[in-house]
Amino acid sequence: MFVPVGNASPTFKDSILIMPAVSVGNVGQLAVDLLISSLNMPCVGYIHTDCLIPMVGNDPYATSEESSSELCTNAEVYFLPEKKLAVLQIRSPTVKSKTRQFRHLILSWIKSNRFSQSILLSSSHAYQCDDRQLSGSPLRYLQTLEMKNIIGDKLQKLDLNELETTPAFPGIRETEQQLWIPGGGITKRFFTECSSEHIPLAVLLIFCSEGDNIPEAFTLMNFLNQWLHLVETTGLCKLGKPVDWHIMAVEEETKAPALKDKASVSELQF
């Protein structure tokens, strides 16, 4: 389960938790990277579980040669007590046979730590959008009843559309509707289980295709920032309020090989 860094375990009570779903284009994970690096969030621990594919690598947020030798794992927790903000970064997919177990593990962790709100960042296949989703913003949201009771109509006021339901049996029985999030990983079932467990959860997702998904990550985080005001916005932009999101720059010789191709992320701004 959760293993703290150091002797003392942080207190997450009444904090907001943000986490990604491993979904199409890895948009949620890229967005979380932007948040962690822009706020310079310290790692306070990690989730120890056999439900995720094992992974270890260099610290992706290293700012010096010394810190670049530190290791990161497949599920790390970052925390800013002054902002009451916790972030769980998931870096590898779940083991296929343990997806349900992983969802229940995260649900149990959320409840035991008494987070005030939880936000899941996700994505869905753009090529499977229906006619209603082909125009306008590619962003959508879902929220449990408990989350709606907390934030009211904040998401609607930001001109974000709730994710449309689709017929369970198209062309046969149109009255029975269901959530349809192709490519969304655990998103649909996690939202359903949070609803049944009365957990305040909001899902922010974007329709996209596999490829260079950095722009979608910025779009998702810019919207989240309009909602939560995590990072100060500057100037005007045709795509909305620009934010100085960045990946911390490091010396070339200290970068992990997998990160060298992503160096330009630190230079991108909206």
Rosetta blueprint (number, residue, H / E / L):
1 M L
2 F E
3 V E
4 P E
5 V L
6 G L
7 N L
8 A L
9 S L
10 P L
11 T L
12 F L
13 K L
14 D L
15 S L
16 I E
17 L E
18 I E
19 M E
20 P E
21 A L
22 V L
23 S L
24 V H
25 G H
26 N H
27 V H
28 G H
29 Q H
30 L H
31 A H
32 V H
33 D H
34 L H
35 L H
36 I H
37 S H
38 S H
39 L L
40 N L
41 M L
42 P L
43 C E
44 V E
45 G E
46 Y E
47 I E
48 H L
49 T L
50 D L
51 C L
52 L E
53 I L
54 P L
55 M L
56 V E
57 G E
58 N E
59 D L
60 P L
61 Y L
62 A L
63 T L
64 S L
65 E H
66 E H
67 S H
68 S H
69 S L
70 E L
71 L E
72 C E
73 T E
74 N L
75 A E
76 E E
77 V E
78 Y E
79 F E
80 L E
81 P H
82 E H
83 K H
84 K L
85 L E
86 A E
87 V E
88 L E
89 Q E
90 I E
91 R L
92 S L
93 P L
94 T E
95 V L
96 K H
97 S H
98 K H
99 T H
100 R H
101 Q H
102 F H
103 R H
104 H H
105 L H
106 I H
107 L H
108 S H
109 W H
110 I H
111 K H
112 S H
113 N H
114 R L
115 F L
116 S L
117 Q E
118 S E
119 I E
120 L E
121 L E
122 S E
123 S E
124 S E
125 H E
126 A H
127 Y H
128 Q H
129 C L
130 D L
131 D H
132 R H
133 Q H
134 L L
135 S L
136 G L
137 S L
138 P L
139 L E
140 R E
141 Y E
142 L E
143 Q E
144 T L
145 L H
146 E H
147 M H
148 K H
149 N H
150 I H
151 I H
152 G L
153 D L
154 K H
155 L H
156 Q H
157 K H
158 L L
159 D L
160 L L
161 N E
162 E E
163 L L
164 E L
165 T L
166 T E
167 P E
168 A E
169 F E
170 P L
171 G L
172 I L
173 R E
174 E E
175 T E
176 E E
177 Q E
178 Q E
179 L L
180 W L
181 I L
182 P L
183 G L
184 G L
185 G L
186 I L
187 T H
188 K H
189 R H
190 F H
191 F H
192 T H
193 E H
194 C H
195 S H
196 S H
197 E L
198 H L
199 I L
200 P L
201 L E
202 A E
203 V E
204 L E
205 L E
206 I E
207 F E
208 C E
209 S L
210 E L
211 G L
212 D L
213 N L
214 I H
215 P H
216 E H
217 A H
218 F H
219 T H
220 L H
221 M H
222 N H
223 F H
224 L H
225 N H
226 Q H
227 W H
228 L H
229 H L
230 L L
231 V L
232 E L
233 T E
234 T L
235 G L
236 L L
237 C L
238 K L
239 L L
240 G L
241 K L
242 P L
243 V E
244 D L
245 W L
246 H L
247 I L
248 M L
249 A L
250 V L
251 E L
252 E H
253 E H
254 T H
255 K L
256 A L
257 P H
258 A H
259 L H
260 K H
261 D L
262 K L
263 A H
264 S H
265 V H
266 S H
267 E H
268 L L
269 Q L
270 F L
